[in-house]
Amino acid sequence: MASNLENFTHYIIIVVFPVFGFFLLCMALFALHCYLKKKKNKTTLVEETEAKHVDENMRVKENIVKGPHGQPESVMLSVEEDLHVDDDIIRKKKELKAQRNMHASSSSSGYSQS
């Protein structure tokens, strides 16, 4: 009698675990199906705008060299340019829902072809 009870428990273990595993697999596949269906209905529109910021500075120095009698002998100019360019890309994402049956609604507008 004890051997029949042990065999019965082994059969329960062998049958119950695969059934639960199959049930969990079905639930995971259903969740994946719902996720893909939801993702398919949405389309993403990305707007990119490029912004450039230019900062330009110019420094001019003038040196006058005087001669022996106090008169200006030569004029020396030095020009320094300082240029900074910053590029910024601004991205904005918009999610749009896909339109279904777009062609079906335009073809059933009530006009008959003859």
ABEGO torsion letter per residue (X at the ends): XAAAAAAAAAAAAAAAAAAAAAAAAAAAAAAAAAAAAAAAABBBBBBBBBBBBBBBBBBBBBBBBBBAAGBBABBBBBBBBBBBBBBBBBBBBBBBBBBBGAAAAAAAAGBBBX
